Amino acid sequence: MGVSDVSDHTSTAVVGRLTAAADAYAVARRDESRRAVEPSLKLAVVACMDSRIDLFGLLGLDIGEAHVMRNAGGVVTDDVIRSLVVSQRVLGTESIVLVHHTDCGLQKITDDGFKDSLEAEIGIRPPWALEGFKDPFVAVRQSVNRLLHSPFLAHKDNIFPFVYDVDTHRLMPG
């Protein structure tokens, strides 16, 4: 049963469900040996935060095999590069998989429109780029380009871009 199966969707009920699941998780795994902090596949994955994507199931990953970074759109931002630099230079990852997807929320809004609405509502315009886009294939290639041009990344030879189709559940080369 997932959190979405809880009939009471108040914050308190949802957090209660999460903490109960965390307690059960700890008990079920109390006899497991400690895993290494370095991902065993030497892999980092950057993906969209979309709740429809079961990234571990989609990619056949298990806990401890990859670093996973998720944000709106799976966009390679300065913060993603920061995390990837730590992942590579401190924790030994060598490959990067990017997963963008169809029917992304960032395809439905524009940077200026979103920033205008926030500014109208709260009186402050956000300083960050929203990174809206029309085509996930173009967007994932732009993310690859940002990675290739970062002077901080040690490993740029194994970057693999993909687009996940949320309707067919197929992973397509980007």
VMD Tcl script that builds the backbone (N, CA, C; Angstrom):
set m [mol new atoms 522]
animate dup $m
set s [atomselect $m all]
$s set {name element resname resid chain x y z} {
  {N N MET 1 A 0.845 -1.170 0.000}
  {CA C MET 1 A 0.000 0.000 0.000}
  {C C MET 1 A 0.894 1.238 0.000}
  {N N GLY 2 A 0.653 2.150 -0.917}
  {CA C GLY 2 A 1.418 3.391 -0.985}
  {C C GLY 2 A 0.733 4.485 -0.212}
  {N N VAL 3 A 1.427 5.594 -0.082}
  {CA C VAL 3 A 0.866 6.743 0.627}
  {C C VAL 3 A -0.413 7.200 -0.045}
  {N N SER 4 A -0.507 7.092 -1.375}
  {CA C SER 4 A -1.703 7.545 -2.075}
  {C C SER 4 A -2.919 6.687 -1.737}
  {N N ASP 5 A -2.708 5.509 -1.133}
  {CA C ASP 5 A -3.820 4.654 -0.737}
  {C C ASP 5 A -4.443 5.085 0.589}
  {N N VAL 6 A -3.844 6.024 1.274}
  {CA C VAL 6 A -4.365 6.511 2.544}
  {C C VAL 6 A -5.596 7.362 2.252}
  {N N SER 7 A -6.719 7.057 2.931}
  {CA C SER 7 A -7.947 7.805 2.654}
  {C C SER 7 A -7.883 9.224 3.218}
  {N N ASP 8 A -7.161 9.434 4.301}
  {CA C ASP 8 A -6.995 10.754 4.885}
  {C C ASP 8 A -5.690 11.350 4.346}
  {N N HIS 9 A -5.808 12.348 3.493}
  {CA C HIS 9 A -4.636 12.931 2.846}
  {C C HIS 9 A -4.110 14.172 3.561}
  {N N THR 10 A -4.473 14.357 4.826}
  {CA C THR 10 A -3.917 15.483 5.562}
  {C C THR 10 A -2.425 15.242 5.755}
  {N N SER 11 A -1.682 16.312 5.911}
  {CA C SER 11 A -0.234 16.192 6.093}
  {C C SER 11 A 0.111 15.287 7.265}
  {N N THR 12 A -0.609 15.408 8.345}
  {CA C THR 12 A -0.333 14.600 9.531}
  {C C THR 12 A -0.555 13.118 9.252}
  {N N ALA 13 A -1.616 12.779 8.549}
  {CA C ALA 13 A -1.903 11.380 8.234}
  {C C ALA 13 A -0.851 10.815 7.286}
  {N N VAL 14 A -0.457 11.596 6.292}
  {CA C VAL 14 A 0.540 11.132 5.335}
  {C C VAL 14 A 1.886 10.923 6.024}
  {N N VAL 15 A 2.303 11.876 6.862}
  {CA C VAL 15 A 3.575 11.738 7.569}
  {C C VAL 15 A 3.513 10.568 8.546}
  {N N GLY 16 A 2.384 10.353 9.179}
  {CA C GLY 16 A 2.220 9.198 10.062}
  {C C GLY 16 A 2.406 7.896 9.303}
  {N N ARG 17 A 1.852 7.830 8.099}
  {CA C ARG 17 A 2.013 6.641 7.242}
  {C C ARG 17 A 3.478 6.450 6.853}
  {N N LEU 18 A 4.156 7.546 6.513}
  {CA C LEU 18 A 5.562 7.477 6.126}
  {C C LEU 18 A 6.442 7.008 7.280}
  {N N THR 19 A 6.225 7.550 8.459}
  {CA C THR 19 A 7.071 7.161 9.590}
  {C C THR 19 A 6.794 5.726 10.027}
  {N N ALA 20 A 5.551 5.269 9.908}
  {CA C ALA 20 A 5.245 3.869 10.211}
  {C C ALA 20 A 5.949 2.958 9.207}
  {N N ALA 21 A 5.948 3.351 7.936}
  {CA C ALA 21 A 6.644 2.570 6.917}
  {C C ALA 21 A 8.148 2.569 7.187}
  {N N ALA 22 A 8.697 3.694 7.622}
  {CA C ALA 22 A 10.137 3.766 7.929}
  {C C ALA 22 A 10.495 2.856 9.100}
  {N N ASP 23 A 9.636 2.796 10.091}
  {CA C ASP 23 A 9.876 1.897 11.227}
  {C C ASP 23 A 9.870 0.432 10.772}
  {N N ALA 24 A 8.889 0.071 9.945}
  {CA C ALA 24 A 8.810 -1.305 9.438}
  {C C ALA 24 A 10.019 -1.628 8.561}
  {N N TYR 25 A 10.449 -0.667 7.778}
  {CA C TYR 25 A 11.624 -0.825 6.917}
  {C C TYR 25 A 12.869 -1.120 7.750}
  {N N ALA 26 A 13.058 -0.355 8.820}
  {CA C ALA 26 A 14.221 -0.542 9.690}
  {C C ALA 26 A 14.205 -1.918 10.341}
  {N N VAL 27 A 13.063 -2.358 10.786}
  {CA C VAL 27 A 12.950 -3.674 11.417}
  {C C VAL 27 A 13.241 -4.778 10.396}
  {N N ALA 28 A 12.690 -4.646 9.203}
  {CA C ALA 28 A 12.861 -5.678 8.164}
  {C C ALA 28 A 14.313 -5.793 7.709}
  {N N ARG 29 A 15.063 -4.726 7.840}
  {CA C ARG 29 A 16.440 -4.721 7.335}
  {C C ARG 29 A 17.499 -4.688 8.433}
  {N N ARG 30 A 17.109 -4.951 9.660}
  {CA C ARG 30 A 18.049 -4.833 10.776}
  {C C ARG 30 A 19.230 -5.789 10.665}
  {N N ASP 31 A 19.051 -6.907 9.953}
  {CA C ASP 31 A 20.137 -7.882 9.847}
  {C C ASP 31 A 20.969 -7.725 8.571}
  {N N GLU 32 A 20.627 -6.770 7.742}
  {CA C GLU 32 A 21.398 -6.565 6.506}
  {C C GLU 32 A 22.743 -5.937 6.822}
  {N N SER 33 A 23.738 -6.335 6.038}
  {CA C SER 33 A 25.057 -5.725 6.225}
  {C C SER 33 A 25.042 -4.302 5.669}
  {N N ARG 34 A 25.933 -3.518 6.173}
  {CA C ARG 34 A 26.028 -2.125 5.746}
  {C C ARG 34 A 26.544 -2.066 4.308}
  {N N ARG 35 A 25.912 -1.232 3.500}
  {CA C ARG 35 A 26.316 -1.065 2.108}
  {C C ARG 35 A 27.386 0.012 2.009}
  {N N ALA 36 A 28.196 -0.095 0.971}
  {CA C ALA 36 A 29.203 0.932 0.701}
  {C C ALA 36 A 28.501 2.211 0.247}
  {N N VAL 37 A 29.100 3.347 0.552}
  {CA C VAL 37 A 28.531 4.622 0.131}
  {C C VAL 37 A 28.724 4.846 -1.365}
  {N N GLU 38 A 29.744 4.224 -1.947}
  {CA C GLU 38 A 29.993 4.346 -3.380}
  {C C GLU 38 A 29.016 3.465 -4.146}
  {N N PRO 39 A 28.337 4.002 -5.169}
  {CA C PRO 39 A 27.399 3.185 -5.940}
  {C C PRO 39 A 28.124 2.032 -6.654}
  {N N SER 40 A 27.619 0.828 -6.507}
  {CA C SER 40 A 28.301 -0.349 -7.048}
  {C C SER 40 A 28.390 -0.360 -8.574}
  {N N LEU 41 A 27.469 0.297 -9.267}
  {CA C LEU 41 A 27.519 0.350 -10.729}
  {C C LEU 41 A 28.301 1.559 -11.248}
  {N N LYS 42 A 28.840 2.354 -10.326}
  {CA C LYS 42 A 29.576 3.579 -10.694}
  {C C LYS 42 A 28.727 4.469 -11.602}
  {N N LEU 43 A 27.450 4.561 -11.260}
  {CA C LEU 43 A 26.439 5.217 -12.083}
  {C C LEU 43 A 25.732 6.322 -11.320}
  {N N ALA 44 A 25.507 7.429 -12.012}
  {CA C ALA 44 A 24.654 8.497 -11.500}
  {C C ALA 44 A 23.499 8.673 -12.481}
  {N N VAL 45 A 22.297 8.859 -11.957}
  {CA C VAL 45 A 21.101 9.037 -12.779}
  {C C VAL 45 A 20.494 10.392 -12.443}
  {N N VAL 46 A 20.190 11.160 -13.485}
  {CA C VAL 46 A 19.504 12.443 -13.323}
  {C C VAL 46 A 18.155 12.303 -14.010}
  {N N ALA 47 A 17.073 12.532 -13.267}
  {CA C ALA 47 A 15.743 12.316 -13.816}
  {C C ALA 47 A 14.758 13.353 -13.291}
  {N N CYS 48 A 13.610 13.390 -13.932}
  {CA C CYS 48 A 12.533 14.264 -13.491}
  {C C CYS 48 A 11.940 13.731 -12.190}
  {N N MET 49 A 11.371 14.637 -11.425}
  {CA C MET 49 A 10.757 14.272 -10.151}
  {C C MET 49 A 9.337 13.729 -10.313}
  {N N ASP 50 A 8.848 13.626 -11.534}
  {CA C ASP 50 A 7.480 13.199 -11.804}
  {C C ASP 50 A 7.147 11.923 -11.028}
  {N N SER 51 A 6.050 11.972 -10.291}
  {CA C SER 51 A 5.680 10.847 -9.421}
  {C C SER 51 A 5.199 9.627 -10.186}
  {N N ARG 52 A 4.980 9.751 -11.488}
  {CA C ARG 52 A 4.554 8.598 -12.290}
  {C C ARG 52 A 5.719 7.692 -12.677}
  {N N ILE 53 A 6.949 8.135 -12.441}
  {CA C ILE 53 A 8.112 7.378 -12.890}
  {C C ILE 53 A 8.735 6.614 -11.721}
  {N N ASP 54 A 8.633 5.295 -11.777}
  {CA C ASP 54 A 9.311 4.422 -10.823}
  {C C ASP 54 A 10.706 4.193 -11.385}
  {N N LEU 55 A 11.607 5.067 -11.052}
  {CA C LEU 55 A 12.933 5.060 -11.659}
  {C C LEU 55 A 13.701 3.769 -11.375}
  {N N PHE 56 A 13.627 3.279 -10.155}
  {CA C PHE 56 A 14.329 2.043 -9.819}
  {C C PHE 56 A 13.737 0.862 -10.587}
  {N N GLY 57 A 12.422 0.796 -10.678}
  {CA C GLY 57 A 11.785 -0.272 -11.442}
  {C C GLY 57 A 12.066 -0.159 -12.931}
  {N N LEU 58 A 11.969 1.045 -13.455}
  {CA C LEU 58 A 12.205 1.288 -14.880}
  {C C LEU 58 A 13.598 0.860 -15.297}
  {N N LEU 59 A 14.599 1.234 -14.514}
  {CA C LEU 59 A 15.989 0.962 -14.870}
  {C C LEU 59 A 16.525 -0.338 -14.263}
  {N N GLY 60 A 15.706 -1.028 -13.491}
  {CA C GLY 60 A 16.146 -2.286 -12.882}
  {C C GLY 60 A 17.235 -2.086 -11.845}
  {N N LEU 61 A 17.176 -0.968 -11.152}
  {CA C LEU 61 A 18.200 -0.649 -10.154}
  {C C LEU 61 A 17.802 -1.139 -8.768}
  {N N ASP 62 A 18.796 -1.427 -7.977}
  {CA C ASP 62 A 18.594 -1.785 -6.579}
  {C C ASP 62 A 19.275 -0.717 -5.721}
  {N N ILE 63 A 18.915 -0.678 -4.474}
  {CA C ILE 63 A 19.542 0.250 -3.536}
  {C C ILE 63 A 21.048 0.003 -3.533}
  {N N GLY 64 A 21.817 1.074 -3.561}
  {CA C GLY 64 A 23.268 0.968 -3.495}
  {C C GLY 64 A 23.957 0.878 -4.847}
  {N N GLU 65 A 23.184 0.826 -5.931}
  {CA C GLU 65 A 23.792 0.678 -7.251}
  {C C GLU 65 A 24.068 1.992 -7.959}
  {N N ALA 66 A 23.318 3.051 -7.642}
  {CA C ALA 66 A 23.471 4.317 -8.365}
  {C C ALA 66 A 23.092 5.493 -7.480}
  {N N HIS 67 A 23.691 6.633 -7.768}
  {CA C HIS 67 A 23.214 7.887 -7.196}
  {C C HIS 67 A 22.055 8.357 -8.062}
  {N N VAL 68 A 21.001 8.843 -7.441}
  {CA C VAL 68 A 19.835 9.313 -8.182}
  {C C VAL 68 A 19.542 10.747 -7.783}
  {N N MET 69 A 19.511 11.627 -8.773}
  {CA C MET 69 A 19.183 13.035 -8.573}
  {C C MET 69 A 17.919 13.345 -9.358}
  {N N ARG 70 A 16.926 13.907 -8.692}
  {CA C ARG 70 A 15.668 14.221 -9.361}
  {C C ARG 70 A 15.313 15.677 -9.110}
  {N N ASN 71 A 14.791 16.313 -10.157}
  {CA C ASN 71 A 14.278 17.666 -10.035}
  {C C ASN 71 A 13.209 17.882 -11.094}
  {N N ALA 72 A 12.585 19.041 -11.093}
  {CA C ALA 72 A 11.562 19.350 -12.087}
  {C C ALA 72 A 12.177 19.299 -13.484}
  {N N GLY 73 A 11.689 18.380 -14.296}
  {CA C GLY 73 A 12.163 18.243 -15.669}
  {C C GLY 73 A 13.411 17.406 -15.840}
  {N N GLY 74 A 14.078 17.030 -14.760}
  {CA C GLY 74 A 15.349 16.318 -14.893}
  {C C GLY 74 A 16.422 17.180 -15.523}
  {N N VAL 75 A 16.261 18.477 -15.376}
  {CA C VAL 75 A 17.148 19.455 -16.019}
  {C C VAL 75 A 18.507 19.481 -15.332}
  {N N VAL 76 A 19.561 19.566 -16.129}
  {CA C VAL 76 A 20.909 19.707 -15.572}
  {C C VAL 76 A 21.111 21.179 -15.208}
  {N N THR 77 A 21.004 21.448 -13.928}
  {CA C THR 77 A 21.192 22.788 -13.382}
  {C C THR 77 A 22.552 22.844 -12.691}
  {N N ASP 78 A 22.917 24.005 -12.191}
  {CA C ASP 78 A 24.166 24.119 -11.428}
  {C C ASP 78 A 24.162 23.188 -10.222}
  {N N ASP 79 A 23.005 23.025 -9.574}
  {CA C ASP 79 A 22.955 22.152 -8.407}
  {C C ASP 79 A 23.121 20.684 -8.798}
  {N N VAL 80 A 22.578 20.289 -9.939}
  {CA C VAL 80 A 22.782 18.920 -10.422}
  {C C VAL 80 A 24.259 18.700 -10.723}
  {N N ILE 81 A 24.895 19.672 -11.368}
  {CA C ILE 81 A 26.330 19.542 -11.649}
  {C C ILE 81 A 27.113 19.436 -10.349}
  {N N ARG 82 A 26.749 20.224 -9.349}
  {CA C ARG 82 A 27.397 20.147 -8.033}
  {C C ARG 82 A 27.306 18.724 -7.478}
  {N N SER 83 A 26.129 18.150 -7.522}
  {CA C SER 83 A 25.949 16.787 -7.014}
  {C C SER 83 A 26.719 15.768 -7.842}
  {N N LEU 84 A 26.718 15.936 -9.153}
  {CA C LEU 84 A 27.456 15.014 -10.018}
  {C C LEU 84 A 28.959 15.104 -9.790}
  {N N VAL 85 A 29.458 16.290 -9.525}
  {CA C VAL 85 A 30.895 16.448 -9.248}
  {C C VAL 85 A 31.262 15.694 -7.973}
  {N N VAL 86 A 30.456 15.807 -6.938}
  {CA C VAL 86 A 30.707 15.045 -5.709}
  {C C VAL 86 A 30.593 13.549 -6.009}
  {N N SER 87 A 29.566 13.170 -6.756}
  {CA C SER 87 A 29.353 11.772 -7.111}
  {C C SER 87 A 30.567 11.183 -7.825}
  {N N GLN 88 A 31.118 11.937 -8.778}
  {CA C GLN 88 A 32.263 11.443 -9.539}
  {C C GLN 88 A 33.571 11.552 -8.765}
  {N N ARG 89 A 33.861 12.713 -8.250}
  {CA C ARG 89 A 35.193 12.986 -7.698}
  {C C ARG 89 A 35.396 12.449 -6.284}
  {N N VAL 90 A 34.308 12.244 -5.561}
  {CA C VAL 90 A 34.429 11.738 -4.190}
  {C C VAL 90 A 33.961 10.285 -4.080}
  {N N LEU 91 A 32.922 9.940 -4.850}
  {CA C LEU 91 A 32.287 8.638 -4.647}
  {C C LEU 91 A 32.387 7.692 -5.847}
  {N N GLY 92 A 33.193 8.061 -6.840}
  {CA C GLY 92 A 33.618 7.117 -7.858}
  {C C GLY 92 A 32.705 6.816 -9.029}
  {N N THR 93 A 31.641 7.597 -9.245}
  {CA C THR 93 A 30.807 7.292 -10.412}
  {C C THR 93 A 31.518 7.718 -11.691}
  {N N GLU 94 A 31.219 6.996 -12.757}
  {CA C GLU 94 A 31.877 7.239 -14.041}
  {C C GLU 94 A 30.895 7.414 -15.191}
  {N N SER 95 A 29.654 6.961 -15.020}
  {CA C SER 95 A 28.640 7.059 -16.067}
  {C C SER 95 A 27.464 7.887 -15.569}
  {N N ILE 96 A 26.796 8.567 -16.515}
  {CA C ILE 96 A 25.617 9.371 -16.197}
  {C C ILE 96 A 24.494 8.976 -17.143}
  {N N VAL 97 A 23.334 8.670 -16.586}
  {CA C VAL 97 A 22.127 8.418 -17.358}
  {C C VAL 97 A 21.164 9.564 -17.078}
  {N N LEU 98 A 20.642 10.158 -18.143}
  {CA C LEU 98 A 19.646 11.223 -18.034}
  {C C LEU 98 A 18.294 10.658 -18.456}
  {N N VAL 99 A 17.249 10.920 -17.670}
  {CA C VAL 99 A 15.916 10.441 -18.013}
  {C C VAL 99 A 14.939 11.613 -17.977}
  {N N HIS 100 A 14.589 12.098 -19.167}
  {CA C HIS 100 A 13.494 13.059 -19.313}
  {C C HIS 100 A 12.271 12.246 -19.716}
  {N N HIS 101 A 11.117 12.880 -19.872}
  {CA C HIS 101 A 9.927 12.085 -20.207}
  {C C HIS 101 A 8.887 12.896 -20.960}
  {N N THR 102 A 7.968 12.186 -21.585}
  {CA C THR 102 A 6.857 12.814 -22.281}
  {C C THR 102 A 5.849 13.330 -21.254}
  {N N ASP 103 A 4.998 14.240 -21.684}
  {CA C ASP 103 A 3.931 14.796 -20.842}
  {C C ASP 103 A 4.469 15.371 -19.532}
  {N N CYS 104 A 5.603 16.042 -19.615}
  {CA C CYS 104 A 6.218 16.662 -18.439}
  {C C CYS 104 A 5.509 17.975 -18.116}
  {N N GLY 105 A 5.377 18.255 -16.843}
  {CA C GLY 105 A 4.763 19.518 -16.428}
  {C C GLY 105 A 5.485 20.741 -16.954}
  {N N LEU 106 A 6.806 20.642 -17.133}
  {CA C LEU 106 A 7.564 21.788 -17.647}
  {C C LEU 106 A 7.299 22.048 -19.120}
  {N N GLN 107 A 6.621 21.119 -19.808}
  {CA C GLN 107 A 6.232 21.340 -21.193}
  {C C GLN 107 A 4.986 22.221 -21.269}
  {N N LYS 108 A 4.298 22.410 -20.162}
  {CA C LYS 108 A 3.005 23.081 -20.155}
  {C C LYS 108 A 3.064 24.510 -19.632}
  {N N ILE 109 A 4.251 24.952 -19.227}
  {CA C ILE 109 A 4.388 26.306 -18.689}
  {C C ILE 109 A 5.617 26.975 -19.292}
  {N N THR 110 A 5.623 28.290 -19.228}
  {CA C THR 110 A 6.797 29.031 -19.699}
  {C C THR 110 A 7.478 29.684 -18.511}
  {N N ASP 111 A 8.759 29.916 -18.658}
  {CA C ASP 111 A 9.518 30.566 -17.580}
  {C C ASP 111 A 8.889 31.900 -17.205}
  {N N ASP 112 A 8.691 32.765 -18.214}
  {CA C ASP 112 A 8.171 34.101 -17.924}
  {C C ASP 112 A 6.761 34.052 -17.353}
  {N N GLY 113 A 5.893 33.220 -17.899}
  {CA C GLY 113 A 4.529 33.116 -17.384}
  {C C GLY 113 A 4.500 32.661 -15.943}
  {N N PHE 114 A 5.300 31.674 -15.621}
  {CA C PHE 114 A 5.354 31.157 -14.256}
  {C C PHE 114 A 5.912 32.207 -13.301}
  {N N LYS 115 A 7.015 32.843 -13.722}
  {CA C LYS 115 A 7.623 33.877 -12.875}
  {C C LYS 115 A 6.687 35.067 -12.700}
  {N N ASP 116 A 5.968 35.434 -13.758}
  {CA C ASP 116 A 4.992 36.535 -13.661}
  {C C ASP 116 A 3.912 36.214 -12.636}
  {N N SER 117 A 3.408 34.966 -12.656}
  {CA C SER 117 A 2.343 34.606 -11.712}
  {C C SER 117 A 2.856 34.582 -10.273}
  {N N LEU 118 A 4.077 34.099 -10.073}
  {CA C LEU 118 A 4.650 34.130 -8.717}
  {C C LEU 118 A 4.842 35.563 -8.234}
  {N N GLU 119 A 5.362 36.396 -9.115}
  {CA C GLU 119 A 5.593 37.792 -8.739}
  {C C GLU 119 A 4.275 38.499 -8.424}
  {N N ALA 120 A 3.232 38.225 -9.198}
  {CA C ALA 120 A 1.927 38.836 -8.945}
  {C C ALA 120 A 1.346 38.358 -7.616}
  {N N GLU 121 A 1.577 37.096 -7.298}
  {CA C GLU 121 A 1.019 36.526 -6.070}
  {C C GLU 121 A 1.768 36.952 -4.819}
  {N N ILE 122 A 3.119 36.923 -4.854}
  {CA C ILE 122 A 3.867 37.155 -3.618}
  {C C ILE 122 A 4.726 38.410 -3.639}
  {N N GLY 123 A 4.827 39.060 -4.800}
  {CA C GLY 123 A 5.564 40.310 -4.875}
  {C C GLY 123 A 7.055 40.175 -5.113}
  {N N ILE 124 A 7.516 38.969 -5.329}
  {CA C ILE 124 A 8.941 38.737 -5.577}
  {C C ILE 124 A 9.075 37.842 -6.811}
  {N N ARG 125 A 9.957 38.228 -7.707}
  {CA C ARG 125 A 10.229 37.413 -8.889}
  {C C ARG 125 A 11.384 36.463 -8.550}
  {N N PRO 126 A 11.217 35.163 -8.783}
  {CA C PRO 126 A 12.290 34.220 -8.453}
  {C C PRO 126 A 13.536 34.465 -9.314}
  {N N PRO 127 A 14.724 34.284 -8.740}
  {CA C PRO 127 A 15.954 34.521 -9.489}
  {C C PRO 127 A 16.381 33.340 -10.366}
  {N N TRP 128 A 15.778 32.172 -10.145}
  {CA C TRP 128 A 16.205 30.972 -10.862}
  {C C TRP 128 A 15.403 30.778 -12.132}
  {N N ALA 129 A 16.008 30.041 -13.063}
  {CA C ALA 129 A 15.334 29.698 -14.310}
  {C C ALA 129 A 14.447 28.480 -14.084}
  {N N LEU 130 A 13.252 28.525 -14.594}
  {CA C LEU 130 A 12.342 27.391 -14.478}
  {C C LEU 130 A 12.753 26.268 -15.423}
  {N N GLU 131 A 13.296 26.616 -16.569}
  {CA C GLU 131 A 13.773 25.653 -17.570}
  {C C GLU 131 A 12.642 24.921 -18.275}
  {N N GLY 132 A 11.538 25.627 -18.550}
  {CA C GLY 132 A 10.456 25.034 -19.319}
  {C C GLY 132 A 10.929 24.667 -20.720}
  {N N PHE 133 A 10.256 23.708 -21.347}
  {CA C PHE 133 A 10.651 23.257 -22.682}
  {C C PHE 133 A 9.433 22.703 -23.416}
  {N N LYS 134 A 9.554 22.545 -24.717}
  {CA C LYS 134 A 8.467 21.991 -25.536}
  {C C LYS 134 A 8.689 20.523 -25.878}
  {N N ASP 135 A 9.933 20.152 -26.136}
  {CA C ASP 135 A 10.252 18.814 -26.633}
  {C C ASP 135 A 11.244 18.142 -25.687}
  {N N PRO 136 A 10.869 17.008 -25.072}
  {CA C PRO 136 A 11.785 16.356 -24.129}
  {C C PRO 136 A 13.068 15.837 -24.784}
  {N N PHE 137 A 13.008 15.528 -26.072}
  {CA C PHE 137 A 14.211 15.061 -26.770}
  {C C PHE 137 A 15.220 16.201 -26.930}
  {N N VAL 138 A 14.726 17.377 -27.234}
  {CA C VAL 138 A 15.596 18.551 -27.333}
  {C C VAL 138 A 16.134 18.904 -25.945}
  {N N ALA 139 A 15.278 18.837 -24.946}
  {CA C ALA 139 A 15.679 19.191 -23.581}
  {C C ALA 139 A 16.754 18.248 -23.040}
  {N N VAL 140 A 16.627 16.947 -23.308}
  {CA C VAL 140 A 17.624 16.006 -22.793}
  {C C VAL 140 A 18.961 16.214 -23.504}
  {N N ARG 141 A 18.926 16.586 -24.785}
  {CA C ARG 141 A 20.176 16.869 -25.492}
  {C C ARG 141 A 20.818 18.153 -24.956}
  {N N GLN 142 A 19.998 19.119 -24.559}
  {CA C GLN 142 A 20.537 20.337 -23.944}
  {C C GLN 142 A 21.213 19.994 -22.618}
  {N N SER 143 A 20.634 19.087 -21.862}
  {CA C SER 143 A 21.245 18.660 -20.602}
  {C C SER 143 A 22.580 17.965 -20.854}
  {N N VAL 144 A 22.651 17.130 -21.881}
  {CA C VAL 144 A 23.927 16.500 -22.246}
  {C C VAL 144 A 24.956 17.569 -22.567}
  {N N ASN 145 A 24.556 18.556 -23.340}
  {CA C ASN 145 A 25.467 19.634 -23.722}
  {C C ASN 145 A 26.011 20.376 -22.495}
  {N N ARG 146 A 25.165 20.610 -21.521}
  {CA C ARG 146 A 25.619 21.278 -20.293}
  {C C ARG 146 A 26.653 20.421 -19.560}
  {N N LEU 147 A 26.426 19.127 -19.531}
  {CA C LEU 147 A 27.385 18.238 -18.875}
  {C C LEU 147 A 28.716 18.240 -19.623}
  {N N LEU 148 A 28.650 18.161 -20.927}
  {CA C LEU 148 A 29.873 18.128 -21.730}
  {C C LEU 148 A 30.700 19.403 -21.582}
  {N N HIS 149 A 30.032 20.525 -21.309}
  {CA C HIS 149 A 30.737 21.798 -21.196}
  {C C HIS 149 A 31.128 22.178 -19.770}
  {N N SER 150 A 30.800 21.325 -18.810}
  {CA C SER 150 A 31.186 21.618 -17.429}
  {C C SER 150 A 32.660 21.278 -17.226}
  {N N PRO 151 A 33.449 22.238 -16.755}
  {CA C PRO 151 A 34.866 21.945 -16.503}
  {C C PRO 151 A 35.077 21.105 -15.247}
  {N N PHE 152 A 34.056 20.935 -14.437}
  {CA C PHE 152 A 34.203 20.287 -13.141}
  {C C PHE 152 A 34.017 18.768 -13.186}
  {N N LEU 153 A 33.315 18.266 -14.190}
  {CA C LEU 153 A 33.063 16.828 -14.281}
  {C C LEU 153 A 34.292 16.098 -14.786}
  {N N ALA 154 A 34.631 15.008 -14.122}
  {CA C ALA 154 A 35.811 14.232 -14.492}
  {C C ALA 154 A 35.522 13.233 -15.610}
  {N N HIS 155 A 34.285 12.728 -15.660}
  {CA C HIS 155 A 33.936 11.673 -16.622}
  {C C HIS 155 A 32.791 12.160 -17.511}
  {N N LYS 156 A 33.095 12.370 -18.796}
  {CA C LYS 156 A 32.087 12.845 -19.745}
  {C C LYS 156 A 31.919 11.900 -20.930}
  {N N ASP 157 A 32.638 10.791 -20.934}
  {CA C ASP 157 A 32.601 9.866 -22.070}
  {C C ASP 157 A 31.401 8.927 -22.040}
  {N N ASN 158 A 30.797 8.780 -20.887}
  {CA C ASN 158 A 29.685 7.837 -20.746}
  {C C ASN 158 A 28.439 8.552 -20.228}
  {N N ILE 159 A 27.867 9.397 -21.086}
  {CA C ILE 159 A 26.623 10.102 -20.784}
  {C C ILE 159 A 25.563 9.530 -21.711}
  {N N PHE 160 A 24.482 9.023 -21.131}
  {CA C PHE 160 A 23.452 8.338 -21.899}
  {C C PHE 160 A 22.098 9.015 -21.703}
  {N N PRO 161 A 21.600 9.736 -22.726}
  {CA C PRO 161 A 20.310 10.419 -22.606}
  {C C PRO 161 A 19.135 9.544 -23.057}
  {N N PHE 162 A 18.052 9.609 -22.301}
  {CA C PHE 162 A 16.841 8.858 -22.628}
  {C C PHE 162 A 15.612 9.724 -22.414}
  {N N VAL 163 A 14.526 9.330 -23.082}
  {CA C VAL 163 A 13.204 9.915 -22.847}
  {C C VAL 163 A 12.261 8.758 -22.553}
  {N N TYR 164 A 11.587 8.843 -21.420}
  {CA C TYR 164 A 10.611 7.836 -20.999}
  {C C TYR 164 A 9.237 8.258 -21.487}
  {N N ASP 165 A 8.532 7.357 -22.149}
  {CA C ASP 165 A 7.172 7.629 -22.608}
  {C C ASP 165 A 6.214 7.198 -21.496}
  {N N VAL 166 A 5.513 8.156 -20.900}
  {CA C VAL 166 A 4.658 7.836 -19.752}
  {C C VAL 166 A 3.422 7.029 -20.138}
  {N N ASP 167 A 3.083 7.001 -21.435}
  {CA C ASP 167 A 1.925 6.221 -21.874}
  {C C ASP 167 A 2.284 4.778 -22.208}
  {N N THR 168 A 3.392 4.579 -22.907}
  {CA C THR 168 A 3.786 3.220 -23.310}
  {C C THR 168 A 4.758 2.582 -22.329}
  {N N HIS 169 A 5.332 3.394 -21.432}
  {CA C HIS 169 A 6.328 2.955 -20.444}
  {C C HIS 169 A 7.640 2.513 -21.087}
  {N N ARG 170 A 7.868 2.965 -22.306}
  {CA C ARG 170 A 9.092 2.637 -23.031}
  {C C ARG 170 A 10.154 3.695 -22.780}
  {N N LEU 171 A 11.389 3.258 -22.692}
  {CA C LEU 171 A 12.536 4.139 -22.556}
  {C C LEU 171 A 13.189 4.250 -23.935}
  {N N MET 172 A 13.221 5.471 -24.452}
  {CA C MET 172 A 13.738 5.699 -25.808}
  {C C MET 172 A 15.053 6.450 -25.743}
  {N N PRO 173 A 15.969 6.150 -26.660}
  {CA C PRO 173 A 17.217 6.926 -26.713}
  {C C PRO 173 A 16.911 8.396 -26.935}
  {N N GLY 174 A 17.669 9.247 -26.255}
  {CA C GLY 174 A 17.450 10.687 -26.366}
  {C C GLY 174 A 18.319 11.272 -27.428}
}
mol reanalyze $m
mol bondsrecalc $m
mol representation Tube
mol addrep $m
